[in-house]
């Protein structure tokens, strides 16, 4: 019987007894009435006790299961690791890894060996981080760090099955000297790409000019006209030049149909001011006519034009006399006759007795040596 049940029975019995006493005094009960009320009070107490008594349990308490009690929370432990080298996808370029490692020790069999949970947790975290970093190039350390934040943010059982480990506050970086080296290599690769594109462009341009534009004289003329559609006459004037360019591009002589449009090469005297540009002497006979007077080679008019003389120039006759004298000194009789015919002097009227070949040169006109 519980103490609460007893107290409630006593309290009700006392209350009923007090009521009977007050009623008996007020009604002036006789002696026998008081004895009857006392017996009634005893009956009321017994009845009250039975009414308030708890019902018996259907099962014994010792057979009932124990209530679920809150299990004690496992103690979590942490340790920070810093500046651990983890490989990248490029050899010799390692990331620097830092993080806070947290672990939870799992239940083990009674005969299980003793472990260092911190060492197992750090090893498990580093193995998971190694898989991630080995897939990223060294210049993508920021991206790899964000991926590690997600991969290491979950508690996972290690390979031994003794602990669960995770990591947070992850930091992944590349050493400063490696970042500088990668920046320099990146600049070199970019320069190489630009140079390669420029070289390919130049090669393509050479192929275009050599195999398309300058394939032959006709192609060169058409190319020039496509760029200068309104200058048809200019194209005609440049056929000889374009023929030379086409021939030079293929290391071949000018095609026979265009030879008459090609200007003969200019001739420079050894003692002329322009000889320094050509850096080689030229024969006087090549500059006028051959000894047989056939007129082969550069014409007298072209020679005068090259020197800048016109037909109305007052010094042209004097220049002609000097040319005659110079050709005579070198024994170029064909050239002498050609120059005389050009200036209206009949070679038949000039004999060997005119003293041209033996006359002294004009003052200041020493023959070249």
Secondary structure, DSSP 8 states (H G I E B T S, - for coil): --HHHHHHHHHHHHHHHHHHHHHHHHHT--HHHHHHHHHHHHHHHHHHHHHHS----SS-GGGS------------EEEEEEEEEEE-SSTT-EEEEEEEEEEEE----TT-----HHHHHHHHHHHHHHHHHTTS-GGGHHHHHHHHHHHTSS-EE-TTSSEEEEEEEEEEEE-HHHHHHHHHHHHHHHHHHHHHHHHHHHHHHHHHIIIIITSSHHHHHHHHHHH-TT-HHHHHHTHHHHHHHHHHHTT----GGGGGGS-------TTSTTHHHH-S---HHHHS--TT----SS-HHHHHHHHT--TT-TTHHHHHHHHHHHHHHTT-HHHHHHHHHHTT--GGG--GGG-TTTS---TT-----
